[in-house]
């Protein structure tokens, strides 16, 4: 089997399982919490793939042909740099802690970009994809007062939260990537030693200081309401998602 074909079944497989769980949740088939859990977790993995794919597509459009050579122009999660850190760990942390962490898997070569500010477009492509997904999910499930509606509203909330999180100007996040092209070389050199540890430090703060994660979810809830979503249904969806609790 060709390397490019390995794992090609994962994305359509996740879509199929998510769709089946959505039908079960909408029909009221028990156990409701399990179906909501699968809808949210499956939907989250789909949007993780879309997030990384958006980075790759915009990078190619901006002149970085290396993304094609690396096999990033696909929705197959195994084609990204580190499927464990980009998909497995975020999915586990979402299931356990309820915090949507970004993947950050696509490696680009900024020197290939035709303009300096194209690097900003590439960095913003991911979180903007999440924000767009949030708008679509909020609109699609508006007025759907059912377990499926609650699941989709919670998934929409997670999209807005991760968009805000990704836009933070922290090294390793898309927000920093959007600003990095304009930083002086001396500033980049001072940041370099802490760059590998900055995301880990932020994650520790998010999980250990509820007030910090609360600010992120408040921002996400505001965006959900602005998109016509329901904070109440999102809260119901969050409760159903954590059915074991």
C-alpha positions in Angstrom: 0.0 0.0 0.0 1.3 3.5 -0.9 2.3 5.6 2.1 -0.2 8.3 0.9 -3.0 5.8 1.1 -2.3 4.7 4.7 -5.0 6.1 6.9 -7.1 7.4 4.0 -10.1 5.7 5.6 -9.9 7.6 8.8 -11.6 10.9 7.8 -14.6 9.3 6.0 -14.8 6.7 8.8 -15.0 9.5 11.4 -17.7 11.2 9.3 -19.7 8.0 9.1 -19.5 7.3 12.8 -20.3 11.0 13.7 -23.3 11.0 11.3 -24.6 7.7 12.8 -24.3 9.1 16.3 -26.1 12.3 15.2 -29.0 10.2 13.9 -29.2 8.3 17.2 -29.0 11.5 19.2 -31.7 13.1 17.2 -34.0 10.1 17.5 -33.6 9.9 21.2 -32.1 6.5 21.2 -30.3 5.7 24.4 -27.8 6.1 25.8 -28.1 9.8 24.9 -24.9 10.9 26.5 -22.8 8.4 24.5 -24.2 9.6 21.2 -23.6 13.3 22.1 -20.1 12.3 23.2 -19.4 10.7 19.8 -21.0 13.6 17.9 -18.8 16.2 19.6 -15.6 14.1 19.6 -16.1 13.1 16.0 -17.0 16.6 14.9 -14.0 18.0 16.8 -11.7 15.6 14.9 -13.2 16.7 11.6 -12.6 20.3 12.4 -9.0 19.5 13.5 -8.4 18.1 10.0 -10.1 21.1 8.4 -7.9 23.5 10.5 -4.7 21.8 9.3 -5.9 21.5 5.8 -6.7 25.2 5.7 -3.1 26.0 6.7 -1.8 23.8 3.9 -4.1 25.1 1.2 -3.4 28.8 2.0 0.4 28.1 2.2 0.3 26.5 -1.3 -1.7 29.5 -2.6 1.0 31.8 -1.1 3.8 30.0 -2.9 5.0 27.2 -0.5 4.9 24.1 -2.7 6.6 22.1 0.1 3.2 21.4 1.6 2.3 19.4 -1.5 5.5 17.4 -1.3 4.9 16.7 2.4 1.4 15.4 1.6 -0.5 18.0 3.6 -3.1 18.6 0.9 -5.4 15.9 2.3 -7.9 15.4 5.2 -6.1 12.2 6.2 -4.8 13.0 9.8 -1.9 10.6 9.4 -0.4 12.8 6.7 0.4 15.6 9.2 3.7 16.0 11.0 2.7 14.4 14.3 -0.7 12.8 14.5 -0.2 12.0 18.2 0.3 15.6 19.3 -2.0 17.1 16.7 -5.0 14.8 17.0 -4.7 12.0 19.7 -3.7 14.2 22.6 -6.1 17.1 21.8 -9.0 14.5 21.5 -8.0 12.9 24.9 -7.7 16.2 26.6 -11.1 17.3 25.2 -12.7 14.2 26.4 -11.2 14.3 29.9 -10.9 18.0 30.6 -13.3 19.6 28.1 -10.7 22.1 26.8 -10.2 22.3 23.1 -6.5 22.4 22.5 -5.1 23.2 19.0 -3.1 20.7 17.0 -0.5 22.7 15.2 0.9 20.1 12.8 1.6 21.7 9.4 5.2 22.7 8.8 5.6 25.5 6.2 8.6 27.2 4.7 8.1 30.9 5.0 11.0 31.8 2.7 8.9 30.4 -0.2 6.1 32.9 0.4 5.9 35.6 -2.3 5.2 38.3 0.2 6.1 38.6 3.9 2.5 39.1 5.0 1.5 35.9 3.4 2.8 34.2 6.5 0.2 36.0 8.5 -2.6 34.7 6.2 -1.3 31.1 6.5 -1.3 31.4 10.3 -4.8 32.9 10.5 -6.3 30.3 8.1 -6.6 27.7 10.9 -8.4 29.7 13.6 -10.6 31.4 10.9 -11.6 27.9 9.8 -12.6 27.1 13.3 -14.6 30.3 13.6 -16.4 29.7 10.3 -17.2 26.1 11.5 -18.6 27.6 14.7 -20.9 29.9 12.7 -22.1 27.1 10.5 -22.8 24.8 13.4 -24.6 27.4 15.4 -26.8 28.3 12.4 -27.4 24.7 11.4 -28.6 23.7 14.9 -30.5 27.0 15.7 -33.9 26.1 17.2 -33.0 22.4 17.3 -34.1 21.6 20.9 -32.9 18.0 21.0 -29.8 16.1 22.2 -28.4 16.6 18.7 -29.0 20.3 18.8 -27.3 20.5 22.2 -24.3 18.5 20.9 -23.9 20.8 17.9 -24.3 24.0 19.9 -21.5 22.7 22.3 -19.4 21.8 19.3 -19.9 25.3 18.0 -18.9 26.8 21.3 -15.7 24.7 21.2 -14.9 26.0 17.7 -15.1 29.6 19.0 -13.1 28.8 22.1 -10.3 27.2 20.1 -10.3 30.1 17.6 -9.7 32.5 20.5 -7.1 30.2 22.0 -5.2 29.8 18.7 -5.1 33.6 18.2 -3.3 34.2 21.5 0.2 35.7 20.7 2.0 32.8 22.4 4.9 31.1 20.7 3.7 27.9 19.1 0.2 29.3 18.5 -1.2 30.7 15.3 -1.6 34.1 16.9 2.2 34.3 17.4 2.8 33.0 13.9 0.7 35.8 12.5 2.9 38.4 14.3 6.3 36.7 13.9 7.2 38.0 10.4 7.2 41.5 11.8 9.4 40.9 14.8 13.1 42.0 14.8 15.7 39.2 14.6 16.9 40.1 18.1 13.4 39.6 19.5 13.1 36.3 17.8 16.4 35.2 19.2 15.3 36.0 22.7 12.0 34.1 22.3 13.6 31.0 20.7 14.7 29.3 24.0 11.2 29.5 25.5 9.3 28.7 22.3 9.1 24.9 22.9 7.9 25.4 26.5 5.4 28.2 26.0 2.4 26.1 24.8 3.0 23.6 27.7 3.1 26.4 30.2 -0.2 27.8 28.9 -1.8 24.4 29.0 -0.8 23.9 32.6 -2.3 27.3 33.4 -5.5 26.5 31.6 -6.0 23.2 33.5 -4.9 24.5 36.9 -6.4 28.0 37.0 -10.2 27.8 36.2 -10.5 31.6 36.0 -8.2 31.6 32.9 -10.1 28.9 31.0 -13.3 30.6 32.2 -12.2 33.8 30.3 -11.7 31.8 27.1 -15.1 30.1 27.4 -16.8 33.4 28.2 -15.3 34.8 25.0 -16.4 31.7 23.1 -19.9 32.0 24.6 -20.1 35.6 23.5 -19.2 34.6 19.9 -21.7 31.8 20.0 -24.5 34.2 20.9 -23.3 36.7 18.3 -23.6 33.9 15.7 -27.2 33.2 16.8 -26.3 30.2 18.9 -27.7 29.2 22.3 -25.5 29.3 25.4 -28.2 27.3 27.2 -28.2 24.4 24.6 -24.4 24.5 24.6 -24.4 24.0 28.4 -26.8 21.1 28.0 -24.6 19.7 25.3 -21.5 20.0 27.6 -23.3 18.2 30.4 -24.4 15.4 28.1 -20.9 15.2 26.6 -19.5 14.4 30.0 -22.1 11.7 30.6 -19.8 9.6 32.9 -19.6 12.5 35.3 
